[in-house]
């Protein structure tokens, strides 16, 4: 799988450098917008989540 950059740092699949270590992820659309495709993905600030519904990634699992 290509690198997946993610800032949800309280997920069990998250690792330093804003990388995801899951073998497969499920994503749904995010109507709230996002950030520029040119953003430096590895240095974005952490955005921890309290539950699956707080992320657009349905693979999120709390650490
Ligand atoms: S929230 Fe999703 S993309 Fe982010 S680390 Fe967890 S499984 Fe990977």
Backbone and ligand atoms as CSV (ligand in chain L), in Angstrom:
chain,resi,resn,atom,element,x,y,z
A,1,UNK,N,N,0.861,-1.187,0.000
A,1,UNK,CA,C,0.000,0.000,0.000
A,1,UNK,C,C,0.898,1.237,0.000
A,2,UNK,N,N,0.536,2.275,-0.746
A,2,UNK,CA,C,1.336,3.514,-0.705
A,2,UNK,C,C,1.261,4.142,0.682
A,3,UNK,N,N,2.172,5.070,0.971
A,3,UNK,CA,C,2.132,5.767,2.260
A,3,UNK,C,C,0.791,6.455,2.437
A,4,UNK,N,N,0.211,6.279,3.603
A,4,UNK,CA,C,-1.002,7.015,3.978
A,4,UNK,C,C,-0.615,7.937,5.118
A,5,UNK,N,N,-0.736,9.251,4.903
A,5,UNK,CA,C,-0.421,10.239,5.938
A,5,UNK,C,C,-1.692,10.571,6.694
A,6,UNK,N,N,-1.603,10.577,8.011
A,6,UNK,CA,C,-2.776,10.760,8.860
A,6,UNK,C,C,-2.353,11.496,10.127
A,7,UNK,N,N,-3.206,12.394,10.624
A,7,UNK,CA,C,-2.871,13.154,11.831
A,7,UNK,C,C,-3.673,12.705,13.049
A,8,UNK,N,N,-4.406,11.615,12.938
A,8,UNK,CA,C,-5.193,11.108,14.073
A,8,UNK,C,C,-4.260,10.248,14.946
A,9,UNK,N,N,-3.493,10.931,15.786
A,9,UNK,CA,C,-2.372,10.263,16.459
A,9,UNK,C,C,-2.763,9.404,17.652
A,10,UNK,N,N,-4.051,9.297,17.946
A,10,UNK,CA,C,-4.446,8.375,19.018
A,10,UNK,C,C,-5.061,7.097,18.444
A,11,UNK,N,N,-4.852,6.855,17.156
A,11,UNK,CA,C,-5.312,5.615,16.517
A,11,UNK,C,C,-4.230,4.552,16.683
A,12,UNK,N,N,-4.641,3.295,16.880
A,12,UNK,CA,C,-3.663,2.216,17.075
A,12,UNK,C,C,-2.796,1.993,15.847
A,13,UNK,N,N,-3.220,2.441,14.665
A,13,UNK,CA,C,-2.447,2.250,13.437
A,13,UNK,C,C,-1.535,3.431,13.112
A,14,UNK,N,N,-1.619,4.496,13.892
A,14,UNK,CA,C,-0.807,5.692,13.621
A,14,UNK,C,C,0.617,5.477,14.116
A,15,UNK,N,N,1.599,6.008,13.351
A,15,UNK,CA,C,2.983,5.983,13.809
A,15,UNK,C,C,3.653,7.310,13.470
A,16,UNK,N,N,4.810,7.548,14.078
A,16,UNK,CA,C,5.444,8.857,13.953
A,16,UNK,C,C,5.705,9.222,12.492
A,17,UNK,N,N,5.705,10.514,12.230
A,17,UNK,CA,C,5.815,11.008,10.862
A,17,UNK,C,C,4.461,11.080,10.193
A,18,UNK,N,N,3.401,10.976,10.991
A,18,UNK,CA,C,2.028,11.007,10.467
A,18,UNK,C,C,1.791,9.922,9.425
A,19,UNK,N,N,2.232,8.698,9.752
A,19,UNK,CA,C,2.036,7.573,8.844
A,19,UNK,C,C,1.063,6.564,9.440
A,20,UNK,N,N,0.320,5.885,8.575
A,20,UNK,CA,C,-0.635,4.842,8.962
A,20,UNK,C,C,-0.014,3.483,8.670
A,21,UNK,N,N,-0.093,2.563,9.648
A,21,UNK,CA,C,0.479,1.229,9.461
A,21,UNK,C,C,-0.572,0.158,9.196
A,22,UNK,N,N,-1.836,0.543,8.997
A,22,UNK,CA,C,-2.885,-0.448,8.722
A,22,UNK,C,C,-2.649,-1.081,7.343
A,23,UNK,N,N,-3.021,-2.343,7.180
A,23,UNK,CA,C,-2.886,-3.035,5.898
A,23,UNK,C,C,-3.950,-2.580,4.912
A,24,UNK,N,N,-5.056,-2.105,5.421
A,24,UNK,CA,C,-6.167,-1.666,4.571
A,24,UNK,C,C,-6.920,-0.597,5.338
A,25,UNK,N,N,-7.392,0.431,4.661
A,25,UNK,CA,C,-8.203,1.440,5.331
A,25,UNK,C,C,-9.470,1.692,4.529
A,26,UNK,N,N,-10.492,2.174,5.207
A,26,UNK,CA,C,-11.759,2.524,4.564
A,26,UNK,C,C,-11.986,4.015,4.782
A,27,UNK,N,N,-12.203,4.749,3.693
A,27,UNK,CA,C,-12.376,6.205,3.728
A,27,UNK,C,C,-13.728,6.585,3.138
A,28,UNK,N,N,-14.353,7.579,3.718
A,28,UNK,CA,C,-15.561,8.144,3.131
A,28,UNK,C,C,-15.325,9.624,2.861
A,29,UNK,N,N,-16.207,10.245,2.086
A,29,UNK,CA,C,-15.961,11.633,1.716
A,29,UNK,C,C,-16.050,12.569,2.918
A,30,UNK,N,N,-15.437,13.726,2.789
A,30,UNK,CA,C,-15.369,14.689,3.876
A,30,UNK,C,C,-15.883,16.018,3.360
A,31,UNK,N,N,-17.138,16.286,3.608
A,31,UNK,CA,C,-17.737,17.499,3.077
A,31,UNK,C,C,-17.263,18.751,3.802
A,32,UNK,N,N,-16.515,18.586,4.884
A,32,UNK,CA,C,-16.008,19.740,5.630
A,32,UNK,C,C,-14.771,20.336,4.972
A,33,UNK,N,N,-14.291,19.736,3.896
A,33,UNK,CA,C,-13.112,20.266,3.226
A,33,UNK,C,C,-11.848,19.571,3.698
A,34,UNK,N,N,-10.717,20.191,3.511
A,34,UNK,CA,C,-9.461,19.558,3.870
A,34,UNK,C,C,-8.347,20.561,3.794
A,35,UNK,N,N,-7.266,20.166,3.164
A,35,UNK,CA,C,-6.142,21.083,3.034
A,35,UNK,C,C,-5.569,20.942,1.645
A,36,UNK,N,N,-4.717,21.866,1.321
A,36,UNK,CA,C,-4.114,21.872,-0.003
A,36,UNK,C,C,-3.376,20.573,-0.276
A,37,UNK,N,N,-3.464,20.047,-1.505
A,37,UNK,CA,C,-2.689,18.841,-1.846
A,37,UNK,C,C,-1.197,19.060,-1.704
A,38,UNK,N,N,-0.758,20.317,-1.665
A,38,UNK,CA,C,0.674,20.597,-1.528
A,38,UNK,C,C,1.110,20.730,-0.071
A,39,UNK,N,N,0.196,20.516,0.875
A,39,UNK,CA,C,0.556,20.643,2.289
A,39,UNK,C,C,1.656,19.648,2.643
A,40,UNK,N,N,2.487,20.014,3.623
A,40,UNK,CA,C,3.529,19.100,4.089
A,40,UNK,C,C,2.882,18.088,5.034
A,41,UNK,N,N,2.469,16.964,4.501
A,41,UNK,CA,C,1.654,16.001,5.245
A,41,UNK,C,C,2.336,15.465,6.489
A,42,UNK,N,N,3.657,15.353,6.463
A,42,UNK,CA,C,4.354,14.749,7.600
A,42,UNK,C,C,4.507,15.700,8.769
A,43,UNK,N,N,4.205,16.973,8.590
A,43,UNK,CA,C,4.366,17.903,9.707
A,43,UNK,C,C,3.055,18.584,10.096
A,44,UNK,N,N,1.926,18.075,9.635
A,44,UNK,CA,C,0.640,18.638,10.053
A,44,UNK,C,C,0.436,18.377,11.538
A,45,UNK,N,N,-0.302,19.272,12.227
A,45,UNK,CA,C,-0.518,19.089,13.666
A,45,UNK,C,C,-1.440,17.903,13.909
A,46,UNK,N,N,-1.283,17.294,15.086
A,46,UNK,CA,C,-2.092,16.129,15.445
A,46,UNK,C,C,-3.559,16.512,15.566
A,47,UNK,N,N,-4.440,15.594,15.164
A,47,UNK,CA,C,-5.886,15.813,15.277
A,47,UNK,C,C,-6.524,14.551,15.858
A,48,UNK,N,N,-6.305,14.278,17.168
A,48,UNK,CA,C,-6.863,13.070,17.765
A,48,UNK,C,C,-8.383,13.056,17.695
A,49,UNK,N,N,-8.947,11.848,17.728
A,49,UNK,CA,C,-10.401,11.680,17.622
A,49,UNK,C,C,-10.919,10.932,18.851
A,50,UNK,N,N,-12.188,11.172,19.184
A,50,UNK,CA,C,-12.802,10.485,20.319
A,50,UNK,C,C,-13.549,9.222,19.889
A,51,UNK,N,N,-13.887,9.122,18.607
A,51,UNK,CA,C,-14.663,7.981,18.127
A,51,UNK,C,C,-14.541,7.890,16.609
A,52,UNK,N,N,-14.979,6.760,16.024
A,52,UNK,CA,C,-14.920,6.578,14.568
A,52,UNK,C,C,-15.606,7.714,13.826
A,53,UNK,N,N,-16.712,8.183,14.344
A,53,UNK,CA,C,-17.465,9.217,13.647
A,53,UNK,C,C,-16.750,10.563,13.647
A,54,UNK,N,N,-15.684,10.713,14.428
A,54,UNK,CA,C,-14.926,11.961,14.431
A,54,UNK,C,C,-13.886,12.009,13.319
A,55,UNK,N,N,-13.703,10.911,12.584
A,55,UNK,CA,C,-12.741,10.894,11.490
A,55,UNK,C,C,-13.460,10.502,10.207
A,56,UNK,N,N,-12.826,10.739,9.047
A,56,UNK,CA,C,-13.395,10.245,7.793
A,56,UNK,C,C,-12.844,8.864,7.489
A,57,UNK,N,N,-12.036,8.297,8.384
A,57,UNK,CA,C,-11.477,6.962,8.202
A,57,UNK,C,C,-12.249,5.985,9.090
A,58,UNK,N,N,-12.916,5.057,8.480
A,58,UNK,CA,C,-13.724,4.098,9.246
A,58,UNK,C,C,-12.869,2.985,9.850
A,59,UNK,N,N,-11.558,2.996,9.572
A,59,UNK,CA,C,-10.652,1.995,10.138
A,59,UNK,C,C,-10.103,2.448,11.490
A,60,UNK,N,N,-10.346,3.705,11.868
A,60,UNK,CA,C,-9.845,4.246,13.146
A,60,UNK,C,C,-10.168,3.309,14.307
A,61,UNK,N,N,-9.140,3.053,15.117
A,61,UNK,CA,C,-9.326,2.311,16.367
A,61,UNK,C,C,-8.555,3.026,17.450
A,62,UNK,N,N,-9.225,3.351,18.549
A,62,UNK,CA,C,-8.560,4.042,19.656
A,62,UNK,C,C,-7.403,3.193,20.179
A,63,UNK,N,N,-6.254,3.839,20.455
A,63,UNK,CA,C,-5.105,3.139,21.053
A,63,UNK,C,C,-5.472,2.601,22.406
L,1,LIG,S1,S,-7.302,6.941,11.483
L,1,LIG,FE1,FE,-7.256,5.625,9.656
L,1,LIG,S2,S,-5.648,6.484,8.348
L,1,LIG,FE2,FE,-5.359,7.301,10.431
L,1,LIG,S3,S,-3.876,5.930,11.404
L,1,LIG,FE3,FE,-5.956,5.204,11.912
L,1,LIG,S4,S,-6.442,3.662,10.363
L,1,LIG,FE4,FE,-4.720,4.866,9.606
